[in-house]
Amino acid sequence: MLILHPLKTDYSYLDAESQDIMHKTIAWFEAKGKHKLTQDDRNFVWYADFLSFVKENKIFARLMTPVEQGDDSSQWNTARIAAFTEICGFYGLCYWYTYQVSSLGLGPIWMSKNEKAKAKAAKLLEEGHIFAFGLSEKEHGADIYSSSVKLAKQADGSYIATGRKYYIGNGNLAGMVSVFGVMEDTKDYVFFVVDSQHPNYKLIKNVVNSQSYVSEFELDNYPITEDDILHVGRDAWDAALNTVNINKYNLGWGTIGISTHAMYEAINHASNRNLYGKFVTDFPHIKALFTRAYTRLVAMRLFTFRATDYMRSASAEDRRYLLFNPMVKMKVTLEGEHVINDLWDVIAAKGFEGDTYFNMAARDIRALPKLEGTVHVNMALIIKFMPNYFFNPGEFPEIPTRYDATQDSFLFNQGPTKGLSRIQFHDYQAAYELYDLPNVNVFKKQIALLKETLMMAGPTPEQQKDIDFLLTVGELFTLVVYGQLILENAKIWNIEERLIDQMFEVFVEDFSKFALQIYSKPTATEGQMQYAQKMMMKPVHDQERTDYIWKNHVYAMKDIYEMAEDGSVVRTEAVV
């Protein structure tokens, strides 16, 4: 199935152990029922029931314990993590979030050479504990250069930790919190672990109105020994960035899960609501909104699945995932906002009702582009790859689809985070040459003009310092990469050409929108404005194709899934 259907999606592409995790998780949520799900959300109920389920079935232990520290059922396998985080997002951001911040907290531990800390983390996972990642601070936010948490060495060789951390998920109950700070004497960066239940760990408050506990805490002369220290110096810095690089990918799957559930709820409501003698879904503008939302959603999933393949196949010689991964975090999460906005224009006031999933989705979808670095931070990273992507391609073996039940060990052995501008990519044009379709061909022309713009009217020295200008250039570049991986995966999944062309109708419009923004920039040069005008192209509209997508893909979703209020739905036999 092109999008997740909890009662029918077939996870047979995964190994039996992973299938067991997915089916049990879906069954637990369905048994909970939508009434309790939405009620807990409204009342900010801590999700102890979910964590009890996770503990009983050792879900986090199986998903987040590397084979070296676990047993035969445990491995850090991005393919099955993707499936699990999509499911969690489908039922609620808070369930996704407690997994997400646990995986972040574990990153610096698994990347360290501290075997005692690793053994302790594995034991706590086995016992059902959650984890936390103490990186950001209230005054500095994502500016980790300016960490104010200090580790002071004592005469006996131990240390005392002082300082506050802010916006730290799971900070109320985490068995281990990986804390980023600075050595007081040498000013070296340091990662160390603390226990949220220690008397010198002062929990201040939950800084959000949510089921999740996003904490502010203070380390008040917290005693630290060598056994608690994970990284010092450059290693600590690299562990922070590499951990975020691994786990920000999950934000895309959380977004996809949220958008999918909202899609089901919206189509069910609109298709069964009669206004002025017609069903809502009979109105042409409603069909257009639904069709655009659906095509965006399928594209999001195609891209993110393909990004998984590159992430799992990464090595010291192939770090292409460092472009695709922040795009999952940035582009896919923003696309999720577009999906929800279009659906909300359909269901209108219904989207505010407290007993709907959509009410949760409309609020929570806004969070994901703003977590693990804002869109702006990730775009600044993505732009570094643009010169090599367009003008200096490399030769790489073809990356296959990666669903195999093996651990992605390179993710914890990435080494230094330097040299991003030297990373090469395979020729993007190969993916575009796979298809000769009207809108794909228009998009190719837009790409050629963008490339020519960069050569003939590229950013001036002043514009290279203008983040506002560069962000829009980055949006154009991002669309090229987005389309590339979608086309690669469309060939692998054998996606019908009518649906592909429908997606690229949307992308051509998006490209033209960003070209207009370049044209409108106060600093745009005459040459840039001329190229921007050329890049503004009209997509090829085909009403027959659009009607086909509406009938066979979008409207076909009517009444095929709705979460039971009382948890009475039983999973049916899975189908492809």
C-alpha positions in Angstrom: 0.0 0.0 0.0 1.2 3.5 -0.9 0.3 4.8 2.6 -0.1 3.2 5.9 -3.3 1.3 6.7 -2.9 0.0 10.3 -5.4 -2.8 9.9 -4.1 -4.0 6.5 -0.5 -2.9 5.9 1.7 -5.9 5.3 5.1 -5.8 7.1 6.3 -8.9 5.4 9.2 -6.9 3.9 10.6 -6.9 7.4 11.9 -9.9 9.4 9.6 -11.8 11.7 11.0 -10.1 14.8 10.3 -6.7 13.4 6.8 -7.7 12.1 6.0 -8.8 15.7 6.9 -5.3 17.0 4.7 -3.5 14.4 1.7 -5.8 14.7 1.7 -5.7 18.5 2.1 -1.9 18.6 -0.8 -1.3 16.2 -2.9 -3.8 18.2 -2.2 -1.9 21.4 -3.2 1.4 20.0 -6.3 0.1 18.3 -7.4 -1.5 21.6 -6.9 1.8 23.4 -9.4 3.4 21.1 -9.8 6.9 19.8 -11.9 8.2 22.7 -9.2 7.4 25.2 -6.5 8.5 22.9 -8.0 12.0 22.4 -9.1 12.2 26.0 -5.6 11.6 27.2 -4.3 14.2 24.8 -6.8 16.9 26.0 -6.0 16.2 29.7 -2.2 16.0 29.3 -2.1 12.5 30.7 1.4 11.0 31.0 1.5 8.0 28.7 2.4 5.5 31.4 0.1 2.9 29.7 2.2 3.1 26.5 5.4 2.8 28.4 4.1 -0.2 30.3 3.3 -1.8 26.9 6.8 -1.0 25.7 8.4 -2.4 28.8 6.3 -5.6 28.8 7.2 -6.3 25.1 10.7 -4.9 25.3 10.0 -2.8 22.3 12.6 -0.1 23.0 15.1 -2.7 24.0 14.7 -4.5 20.7 14.7 -1.4 18.6 17.5 0.6 20.3 20.0 -1.9 21.7 22.9 -2.6 19.3 23.7 -6.3 18.8 26.9 -5.9 20.8 25.1 -4.9 23.9 21.9 -7.0 23.4 20.7 -10.3 22.3 19.5 -11.9 19.0 16.3 -9.9 19.0 18.0 -6.5 19.3 19.6 -4.4 16.6 19.6 -0.7 15.5 18.0 -1.2 12.2 16.7 2.0 10.5 14.2 0.1 8.3 12.2 -1.2 11.3 12.8 2.0 13.2 11.1 3.8 10.3 8.1 1.5 10.4 7.7 1.9 14.2 8.0 5.7 14.2 5.5 6.0 11.5 3.0 4.0 13.5 3.7 6.1 16.6 3.1 9.3 14.7 -0.1 7.8 13.2 -1.5 7.6 16.7 0.0 10.7 18.3 3.1 12.8 18.5 3.7 12.1 22.2 4.1 8.4 21.5 6.6 9.2 18.8 8.3 11.7 20.9 9.2 9.5 23.9 10.9 7.1 21.4 12.6 9.9 19.6 14.2 11.5 22.7 15.2 8.1 24.0 17.0 7.3 20.8 18.7 10.7 21.0 19.8 10.1 24.6 21.3 6.8 23.6 23.3 8.1 20.7 26.2 9.5 22.7 26.3 6.4 24.8 26.5 3.9 21.9 29.1 6.1 20.2 31.4 6.2 23.2 34.2 3.8 24.3 32.7 3.7 27.8 31.8 0.1 28.2 30.3 0.5 31.7 27.9 3.2 30.5 26.9 1.0 27.5 26.3 -2.0 29.7 24.2 0.1 32.1 22.1 1.5 29.2 21.5 -1.9 27.8 20.3 -3.1 31.2 18.0 -0.1 31.7 16.5 -0.7 28.2 15.9 -4.3 29.0 14.1 -3.1 32.2 11.9 -0.8 30.1 13.4 2.6 31.0 13.4 5.7 28.8 16.3 8.1 28.1 17.0 11.8 27.5 19.3 14.0 25.5 20.5 17.0 27.5 21.8 19.3 24.8 19.8 22.5 24.5 19.7 25.4 27.1 17.1 28.1 27.7 19.4 31.0 26.9 21.3 29.4 24.0 18.7 27.1 22.3 20.4 25.1 19.6 23.6 27.2 19.9 25.7 24.3 21.4 28.9 26.4 21.1 27.6 28.3 24.2 26.9 25.5 26.6 26.8 26.8 30.2 26.8 23.4 32.0 30.1 23.0 33.7 32.1 20.0 34.8 34.6 20.9 37.6 37.4 18.5 38.4 37.9 17.7 42.1 41.1 16.9 44.0 40.2 13.2 44.2 39.8 13.0 40.4 36.0 13.1 40.4 33.9 15.9 39.1 31.0 18.2 40.0 28.4 19.1 37.4 26.5 22.4 37.6 24.1 24.2 35.3 20.7 24.0 33.7 19.3 22.3 30.6 16.0 23.2 28.9 13.5 21.6 26.5 14.7 18.1 27.4 12.1 15.4 26.6 11.8 12.5 29.0 13.7 14.5 31.6 11.3 13.6 34.3 11.9 9.8 34.3 14.9 9.0 32.1 17.1 6.3 33.5 20.1 8.0 31.9 20.3 11.6 30.6 23.2 12.2 28.2 24.3 15.8 29.1 26.5 18.1 26.9 28.7 20.6 28.7 32.1 22.1 29.1 35.1 21.2 31.2 35.6 24.1 33.6 39.4 24.1 33.5 40.2 23.2 29.9 37.0 24.5 28.2 36.8 21.2 26.3 33.3 20.0 25.4 32.2 16.9 27.3 29.3 14.4 27.3 28.4 12.7 30.5 25.4 10.8 31.9 23.2 11.5 34.9 20.2 9.9 36.5 17.0 11.9 36.6 16.1 10.4 40.0 19.3 11.5 41.7 18.8 14.0 44.6 21.2 16.5 42.9 19.2 16.4 39.7 16.6 19.1 40.2 13.5 18.8 38.0 12.2 22.3 37.6 9.1 22.0 35.4 7.5 20.8 32.2 7.9 23.6 29.8 5.1 22.6 27.4 1.4 21.9 27.7 1.4 18.3 26.5 1.3 14.6 27.5 5.0 14.6 26.9 7.3 15.9 29.7 9.7 18.3 28.1 11.7 19.3 31.1 13.9 22.0 32.4 16.3 20.6 35.0 19.3 21.8 37.0 22.4 19.9 38.0 23.0 21.1 41.6 26.6 20.0 42.4 25.8 16.6 40.8 28.7 14.2 41.5 30.3 12.6 38.4 33.0 10.0 38.1 35.0 8.8 35.2 32.5 6.0 34.7 29.9 8.6 33.8 32.0 10.4 31.2 31.2 9.5 27.6 33.2 11.9 25.4 35.7 14.8 25.9 36.9 17.4 23.4 36.2 17.0 19.7 34.7 13.6 20.3 31.9 15.2 22.4 31.2 17.7 19.7 31.0 15.0 17.0 28.8 12.8 19.2 26.3 15.6 19.5 26.1 16.3 15.8 26.2 12.7 14.7 23.5 11.8 17.2 21.2 14.5 15.7 22.2 13.4 12.2 20.9 9.9 12.9 17.8 10.7 14.7 16.4 13.8 13.0 15.4 11.4 10.2 12.7 10.1 12.4 10.9 13.4 12.3 9.9 12.7 8.7 8.2 9.4 9.7 6.4 11.1 12.6 5.1 13.6 10.1 4.0 11.0 7.6 2.2 9.1 10.3 0.3 12.2 11.5 -0.6 13.2 8.0 -1.9 9.8 7.1 -4.3 9.5 10.0 -5.5 13.0 9.3 -6.1 12.1 5.7 -8.3 9.1 6.6 -10.3 11.2 9.0 -10.8 14.1 6.6 -11.9 11.9 3.6 -14.3 10.0 5.8 -15.9 13.2 7.1 -16.1 15.0 3.8 -17.3 12.1 1.7 -20.2 11.5 4.1 -21.2 15.1 4.7 -24.0 16.5 2.4 -24.2 20.3 1.8 -26.5 22.1 -0.5 -27.7 18.7 -1.9 -24.2 17.5 -2.7 -21.6 15.5 -0.8 -18.6 17.7 0.1 -16.3 15.5 -2.1 -18.4 16.3 -5.2 -17.2 19.9 -5.2 -14.3 20.5 -7.7 -12.2 22.5 -5.3 -12.5 19.8 -2.6 -11.3 17.2 -5.1 -8.3 19.4 -5.9 -7.4 19.9 -2.3 -7.6 16.2 -1.5 -5.7 15.2 -4.6 -2.9 17.6 -3.9 -2.7 16.5 -0.3 -2.7 12.8 -1.3 0.0 13.2 -3.9 2.2 15.2 -1.5 1.8 12.4 1.1 2.7 9.6 -1.3 5.7 11.6 -2.4 6.8 12.1 1.2 6.7 8.4 1.8 8.5 7.5 -1.4 11.3 10.0 -0.6 11.8 8.9 3.0 11.8 5.2 2.2 14.5 5.9 -0.4 16.5 8.0 2.0 16.4 5.0 4.4 18.4 3.0 1.8 21.2 5.6 1.6 21.3 5.9 5.4 21.6 2.1 5.9 24.3 1.9 3.2 26.4 4.8 4.5 30.1 4.3 5.0 33.2 6.5 5.4 33.4 6.5 1.5 29.7 7.2 1.0 28.1 9.9 3.2 25.4 10.9 0.7 22.8 10.4 3.5 24.1 13.6 5.1 22.2 15.5 2.4 19.1 13.2 2.2 18.7 12.9 6.0 18.3 16.7 6.8 15.9 16.8 3.9 13.7 14.2 5.5 13.8 16.4 8.6 13.2 19.7 6.8 11.4 19.0 3.5 9.2 16.1 4.5 8.1 17.9 7.8 7.2 21.0 5.8 5.3 19.0 3.3 3.3 17.5 6.2 2.2 21.0 7.1 1.0 21.5 3.5 -1.0 18.3 3.7 -2.7 19.3 6.9 -3.4 22.8 5.6 -5.1 21.5 2.5 -7.1 18.9 4.5 -8.1 21.6 7.1 -9.4 23.8 4.3 -11.7 20.8 3.5 -13.0 19.9 6.9 -12.9 23.4 8.3 -14.5 23.7 11.8 -14.5 19.9 12.2 -10.7 20.2 12.6 -11.2 22.0 15.9 -13.3 19.4 17.6 -11.7 17.8 20.6 -12.7 14.3 19.9 -11.0 14.1 16.5 -7.5 13.0 15.8 -7.3 15.9 13.3 -7.4 18.4 16.2 -4.2 16.8 17.5 -2.7 16.6 14.0 -3.3 20.2 13.2 -1.4 21.3 16.4 1.4 18.7 16.4 2.3 18.9 12.7 3.7 22.4 13.4 6.2 21.0 15.9 8.2 18.7 13.6 9.8 21.3 11.3 11.0 23.1 14.5 12.6 20.2 16.3 16.2 18.9 16.0 17.3 22.2 14.4 14.9 24.5 12.7 14.2 24.5 8.9 16.7 27.3 8.6 19.5 25.4 10.4 19.0 22.4 8.2 18.7 24.4 5.0 22.1 26.0 5.8 23.5 22.5 6.0 21.9 21.4 2.8 23.2 24.3 0.8 26.8 23.2 1.5 26.2 20.2 -0.7 24.9 22.1 -3.7 28.1 22.7 -5.7 29.2 19.1 -5.7 25.7 17.8 -6.3 25.3 19.9 -9.5 28.8 20.2 -10.8 31.1 17.5 -9.4 29.3 14.1 -9.4 31.1 10.9 -8.3 30.8 7.3 -9.2 28.9 5.0 -6.7 27.5 1.5 -6.9 23.7 1.5 -7.1 22.1 1.4 -3.7 19.4 -1.3 -3.3 16.3 -1.3 -1.2 17.4 -2.1 2.3 14.9 -4.0 4.4 17.4 -6.6 5.6 17.6 -7.6 9.3 21.1 -6.2 9.9 22.4 -3.5 12.1 23.4 -0.1 10.8 26.7 -0.1 12.7 28.3 2.8 10.7 25.9 5.2 12.2 27.7 4.9 15.6 31.1 5.0 14.0 30.9 8.0 11.7 34.0 9.8 12.9 34.5 13.5 12.6 31.8 15.8 11.3 34.1 17.8 9.1 34.4 17.9 5.3 30.7 18.2 4.3 31.5 20.3 1.3 33.7 17.6 -0.1 31.0 14.9 -0.1 30.1 13.8 -3.6 26.8 12.4 -5.1 25.9 10.3 -8.1 24.6 12.1 -11.1 21.0 13.2 -10.3 20.1 13.2 -14.0 20.1 9.4 -14.2 16.9 9.3 -12.1 15.2 12.0 -14.2 16.0 10.1 -17.4 14.0 7.2 -16.1 10.8 8.9 -17.1 9.5 10.7 -20.1 6.3 12.3 -18.7 4.9 15.8 -19.3 5.4 17.3 -15.9 8.7 15.5 -15.2 9.9 17.0 -18.5 8.8 20.5 -17.5 10.6 20.0 -14.2 13.8 18.9 -16.0 13.7 22.3 -17.9 13.4 24.1 -14.6 16.3 22.2 -13.1 18.5 23.0 -16.2 17.7 26.7 -15.8 18.5 26.6 -12.1 21.9 25.0 -12.9 22.5 27.7 -15.5 21.5 30.4 -13.1 24.1 29.1 -10.6 26.8 29.2 -13.3 25.9 32.5 -15.0 24.2 34.5 -12.3 25.1 32.9 -9.0 24.8 34.5 -5.6 27.0 37.6 -5.2 29.4 37.9 -2.3 26.8 39.9 -0.4 24.1 37.4 -1.2 26.2 34.6 0.1 26.0 36.3 3.5 22.2 36.9 3.1 20.5 33.9 4.7 17.1 35.0 3.5 18.3 34.9 -0.1 20.1 31.6 0.3 17.2 29.9 1.9 15.1 30.4 -1.2 17.9 29.2 -3.5 18.1 26.2 -1.1 14.3 25.6 -1.6 14.9 25.2 -5.3 17.9 22.9 -4.8 15.9 20.8 -2.3 13.1 20.2 -4.9 15.7 18.8 -7.3 17.0 16.3 -4.7 13.5 15.5 -3.6 12.3 14.7 -7.1 15.5 12.6 -7.7 14.9 10.1 -4.8 11.2 10.0 -5.5 11.8 8.9 -9.1 14.4 6.4 -8.0 11.9 4.8 -5.6 9.0 5.1 -8.0 11.0 2.8 -10.3 11.7 0.4 -7.5 8.1 0.3 -6.3 6.7 0.3 -9.9 4.5 3.3 -9.2 2.1 4.0 -12.1 3.1 6.8 -14.3 -0.1 8.8 -13.9 0.6 9.2 -10.2 4.2 10.2 -10.8 3.1 12.9 -13.3 0.5 14.1 -10.8 3.2 14.5 -8.2 5.4 16.5 -10.5 2.5 18.8 -11.4 2.7 19.9 -7.8 6.5 20.1 -7.9 6.5 22.3 -11.0 4.1 24.7 -9.2 6.3 24.7 -6.1 9.4 25.4 -8.2 7.7 28.3 -9.9 6.6 29.7 -6.5 10.2 29.7 -5.2 11.5 31.2 -8.5 9.0 34.0 -8.1 10.4 34.6 -4.6 13.9 34.8 -6.0 12.6 37.4 -8.6 11.0 39.4 -5.8 14.1 39.5 -3.5 15.3 43.1 -3.1 18.9 42.0 -3.6 18.2 40.0 -6.8 20.4 41.0 -9.7 19.1 41.6 -13.2 20.5 38.3 -14.4 18.9 36.4 -11.5 15.6 38.1 -12.2 15.7 37.1 -15.9 16.5 33.5 -15.0 13.8 33.4 -12.3 11.2 34.5 -14.9 12.3 31.7 -17.2 12.0 29.2 -14.3 8.4 30.2 -13.6 6.6 27.5 -15.7 3.1 26.3 -15.8 2.6 22.6 -15.2 0.8 20.3 -17.7 -2.7 19.9 -16.5 -4.5 16.7 -17.6 -8.0 16.5 -16.3 -8.4 12.9 -17.3 -5.3 12.0 -15.3 -6.4 14.0 -12.3 -9.9 12.4 -12.4 -8.2 9.0 -12.4 -6.1 9.8 -9.4 -9.1 11.1 -7.6 -11.2 8.1 -8.3 -8.7 5.3 -7.9 -6.4 6.7 -5.2 -8.0 9.5 -3.2 -11.7 8.8 -3.1 -10.9 5.1 -2.8 -9.7 5.8 0.7 -13.3 6.6 1.8 -14.4 4.6 4.8 -11.6 2.1 4.5 -10.1 3.1 7.9 -11.5 4.8 11.0 -10.1 4.3 14.5 -12.8 2.8 16.7 -13.9 4.9 19.6 -13.9 2.1 22.1 -11.1 0.0 20.8 -13.3 -2.7 19.3 -11.7 -3.0 15.9 -9.7 -6.2 15.4 -6.8 -6.3 12.9 -7.8 -7.9 9.6 -5.6 -10.1 7.5 -2.8 -7.9 6.1 -2.9 -7.2 2.4 -0.4 -5.6 0.0 
